[in-house]
Amino acid sequence: MEYGELSDFLRKRREALQPEDVGMPRGRRRRTPGLRREEVASLASMSTDYYSRLEGGRGPQPSVDMLGAIARALRLTLEERDHVFVLAGHGTPPRTTRACHVDPGMLRIMDRLQDTPALLLNRCGETLAQTPAHVAFAGEQTNRTGMDRSEIYRWFADPDSRTLYREPDRSNHGRMLVSMLRGVFTADGPSSYAATIVAALHKLSPEFTELWERHEVGVTHSRTKFFDHPVVGELELYCEVIDNRDQQQTLVVFTAKPGSESAERLQLLSVLNEGNFWKGLAEAKAES
């Protein structure tokens, strides 16, 4: 592990970032060039002490997950991320790991959508990043592990994950998810992660098997979606999808018609920041 090189690289990238680049207020008394260490630590969901020791060349070898979080916090390009992995002694990440790298351009867009529900997905439906408004809207999704990280898997393995959706959106969304998974499975082959999800869902869900056997491809989502939120009630939202073909990631943004009742309810939800509601719901379910 190249402590000196890693320390210098992290410091230079931190100093090159401005608060505005990551959606943070600058404040009036900022003297530090770029971001502060505690700000990077907050963005990476780690302690300031841990990040400070790492940047100072005093910490232990960081794990792959920690490096990925730091790469996202510092808005590193894929090449810069690979460089950090090599400096930290892990070597260049394999393709399956690179697929979870969040494109910095997409993150910059999300930084400007803090009060708008938006999430970034990879090809298997795993949530790579969420805005605070989306956490309030749908709960924290980036901390899940295993196949449960995939919305496609959760939709069929855990029917409670459909709580937000109203009919007929619920039926169409399930068809769209299966179509999406079929496309990835066809492209990546029988030894892929997508194939692992398919095999698991065949065992768990007759509904998934029935939809899979239809061989539907290219099923599109409806632009207007209807939700039933447990805190603010019914919502009619417009769904915009932005694809990054280079990184094979998709940004999904939900907005409401200005002045509508749904817009008022979304604003209320953002103020209430009811992500804690979803956390409590998940904890209660785990205990039952």
C-alpha positions in Angstrom: 0.0 0.0 0.0 1.4 3.4 -1.1 0.5 5.5 2.0 2.3 8.6 0.8 0.9 8.5 -2.7 -2.6 7.7 -1.5 -2.6 10.4 1.1 -1.4 13.0 -1.4 -3.9 11.9 -4.0 -6.9 12.1 -1.6 -5.8 15.5 -0.3 -5.4 17.0 -3.8 -8.8 15.7 -4.9 -10.4 17.0 -1.8 -8.9 20.5 -2.2 -10.0 20.6 -5.8 -13.7 20.1 -4.9 -15.8 23.1 -3.9 -18.9 22.9 -1.6 -21.1 23.8 -4.5 -19.8 20.8 -6.5 -21.4 18.4 -3.9 -24.5 20.4 -3.1 -23.2 21.9 0.2 -23.4 25.5 1.3 -20.2 27.5 1.2 -20.7 29.5 4.3 -19.2 32.9 5.1 -16.0 31.9 7.0 -14.5 29.2 4.8 -10.7 29.4 4.6 -10.0 25.8 3.7 -9.2 25.3 0.0 -11.9 22.9 -1.4 -13.8 20.7 1.0 -13.0 20.1 4.6 -12.1 16.6 5.8 -15.3 16.3 7.9 -17.3 17.1 4.8 -15.7 14.3 2.8 -16.3 12.0 5.7 -19.9 12.9 5.9 -20.4 12.4 2.1 -18.8 9.0 2.4 -20.8 8.0 5.6 -17.7 7.4 7.7 -16.2 9.0 10.8 -14.1 12.1 10.4 -11.3 10.5 12.4 -11.2 7.5 10.1 -10.9 9.6 6.9 -8.4 12.0 8.6 -6.2 9.2 9.5 -6.4 7.7 6.0 -5.6 11.0 4.3 -2.9 11.6 6.8 -1.2 8.3 6.0 -1.9 6.8 9.4 -4.9 4.5 8.9 -5.1 0.8 8.2 -5.7 -0.4 4.7 -9.2 0.7 3.7 -11.6 -1.9 2.5 -13.0 -2.0 -1.1 -16.3 -0.7 0.2 -14.6 2.2 2.0 -12.7 3.1 -1.1 -15.8 3.0 -3.2 -17.6 5.4 -0.7 -14.6 7.8 -0.8 -14.5 7.7 -4.6 -18.2 8.7 -4.6 -17.6 11.5 -2.1 -14.7 12.9 -4.0 -16.6 12.6 -7.3 -13.7 10.5 -8.8 -13.8 9.4 -12.4 -13.6 5.7 -13.1 -9.9 6.0 -14.0 -9.2 8.0 -10.7 -11.1 5.4 -8.8 -9.0 2.6 -10.3 -5.9 4.6 -9.3 -7.1 4.8 -5.7 -7.7 1.1 -5.6 -4.2 0.4 -6.8 -2.6 2.8 -4.4 -4.5 1.2 -1.5 -3.1 -2.2 -2.5 -6.3 -3.8 -3.9 -5.3 -3.7 -7.6 -7.6 -2.6 -10.4 -11.2 -3.5 -9.5 -12.8 -6.3 -11.7 -15.6 -5.3 -14.0 -18.3 -6.5 -11.7 -17.1 -4.1 -9.0 -16.6 -1.2 -11.5 -20.3 -1.5 -12.4 -21.1 -0.1 -8.9 -19.0 3.0 -9.4 -21.1 6.1 -9.5 -20.5 8.3 -12.4 -19.4 11.8 -11.1 -21.4 13.5 -13.7 -24.6 11.8 -12.5 -23.7 12.7 -8.9 -23.3 16.4 -9.8 -26.8 16.3 -11.3 -28.1 14.7 -8.1 -26.4 17.3 -5.9 -28.6 19.9 -7.5 -31.8 17.8 -6.9 -31.6 17.6 -3.1 -35.3 18.5 -2.7 -36.4 16.2 -5.5 -36.8 12.4 -5.2 -34.1 10.9 -7.5 -32.1 7.8 -7.5 -29.3 6.2 -9.6 -29.6 2.6 -10.6 -27.2 0.1 -12.2 -28.2 -2.5 -14.8 -29.5 -5.0 -12.2 -31.7 -2.5 -10.5 -29.4 -1.8 -7.5 -29.6 1.7 -6.0 -26.2 3.3 -6.1 -27.2 6.8 -4.8 -30.3 8.6 -3.6 -31.2 12.2 -2.9 -32.4 13.0 0.6 -35.9 13.6 -0.8 -35.9 10.1 -2.3 -34.9 8.6 1.0 -37.9 10.4 2.6 -40.1 9.2 -0.3 -39.0 5.5 -0.5 -36.6 4.8 2.4 -32.9 4.2 2.4 -31.9 1.7 -0.3 -28.1 2.0 -0.6 -27.3 0.1 2.6 -28.9 -3.2 1.5 -26.7 -6.2 0.9 -26.7 -9.2 -1.4 -29.5 -9.7 -3.9 -31.7 -7.6 -1.7 -29.9 -4.6 -3.1 -31.8 -5.1 -6.4 -35.2 -3.6 -6.7 -36.0 -6.4 -9.2 -35.3 -9.0 -6.6 -37.1 -7.2 -3.8 -40.2 -6.7 -5.9 -40.8 -10.4 -6.2 -39.1 -11.7 -3.1 -40.7 -9.2 -0.7 -44.2 -8.1 -1.8 -44.1 -5.3 0.9 -41.6 -3.5 -1.3 -44.6 -2.7 -3.6 -46.3 -0.6 -0.9 -45.8 2.7 -2.7 -47.3 1.7 -6.0 -50.9 1.8 -6.9 -52.7 -0.2 -9.6 -52.4 -0.3 -12.5 -48.8 1.0 -12.1 -48.0 -2.0 -9.9 -48.7 -4.6 -12.6 -46.9 -2.7 -15.3 -43.9 -2.0 -13.1 -43.4 -5.7 -12.4 -43.5 -6.5 -16.2 -41.0 -3.7 -16.8 -38.6 -5.0 -14.1 -38.7 -8.5 -15.6 -38.1 -7.2 -19.1 -35.2 -5.2 -17.8 -33.7 -8.2 -16.1 -34.1 -10.3 -19.2 -32.2 -7.8 -21.2 -29.2 -7.9 -18.8 -29.4 -11.7 -18.6 -29.3 -12.0 -22.4 -26.4 -9.7 -22.7 -24.3 -11.1 -19.8 -25.0 -14.8 -20.1 -25.8 -17.7 -17.8 -22.8 -17.1 -15.6 -23.7 -13.5 -14.8 -25.0 -11.9 -11.6 -28.3 -11.3 -13.5 -28.5 -15.1 -14.0 -28.1 -15.6 -10.3 -31.0 -13.3 -9.6 -33.1 -15.1 -12.2 -32.4 -18.5 -10.6 -33.2 -17.3 -7.1 -36.5 -15.7 -8.2 -37.6 -18.8 -10.0 -37.4 -20.6 -6.7 -39.1 -17.9 -4.7 -41.8 -16.4 -6.9 -44.3 -18.2 -9.2 -45.4 -14.7 -10.3 -41.8 -14.0 -11.5 -41.7 -17.3 -13.4 -45.0 -16.6 -15.1 -43.8 -13.2 -16.3 -40.4 -14.5 -17.3 -42.0 -17.2 -19.5 -43.8 -14.5 -21.4 -40.4 -13.5 -22.9 -41.4 -9.8 -23.0 -38.6 -7.4 -23.9 -38.5 -3.6 -24.1 -41.4 -3.1 -21.7 -41.3 0.7 -21.0 -42.4 2.5 -17.8 -45.3 4.9 -17.7 -44.2 8.6 -17.6 -47.0 9.4 -15.1 -47.0 7.3 -12.0 -49.4 7.0 -9.1 -48.2 6.3 -5.5 -49.8 5.9 -2.1 -47.3 7.2 0.4 -47.9 6.0 4.0 -47.2 9.5 5.4 -48.6 12.1 2.9 -51.1 10.0 1.0 -51.7 9.8 -2.8 -49.2 11.3 -5.2 -49.3 11.7 -9.0 -45.7 12.1 -10.2 -43.9 12.5 -13.5 -41.0 10.1 -14.0 -38.0 11.1 -16.0 -35.3 8.6 -16.9 -31.8 9.6 -17.9 -29.4 6.9 -19.2 -25.7 7.0 -19.0 -24.7 4.5 -21.6 -21.0 4.7 -20.9 -21.4 3.7 -17.3 -24.6 1.7 -17.9 -26.4 3.6 -15.1 -29.9 5.2 -15.0 -31.0 8.3 -13.2 -34.7 8.3 -12.2 -36.2 11.6 -11.2 -39.7 12.1 -9.8 -41.4 15.5 -10.1 -45.0 16.8 -9.5 -46.9 19.4 -11.5 -46.2 22.8 -10.0 -49.0 24.0 -7.8 -50.7 20.6 -7.6 -51.7 18.8 -4.5 -49.0 16.3 -5.2 -46.4 19.0 -5.3 -47.5 20.3 -1.9 -47.3 16.8 -0.5 -43.8 16.3 -1.9 -42.7 19.5 -0.3 -44.2 18.5 3.0 -42.5 15.1 2.8 -39.1 16.8 2.1 -39.6 19.1 5.2 -40.7 16.2 7.4 -37.8 14.1 6.1 -39.7 10.9 6.8 -36.8 8.6 6.0 -37.0 7.7 9.7 -40.5 6.4 9.1 -39.1 3.8 6.6 -36.3 2.9 8.9 -38.7 2.2 11.8 -40.9 0.2 9.5 -37.9 -2.0 8.4 -36.8 -2.5 12.0 -40.3 -3.5 13.0 -40.5 -6.0 10.2 -37.1 -7.5 11.1 -38.2 -8.0 14.7 -41.5 -9.7 13.7 
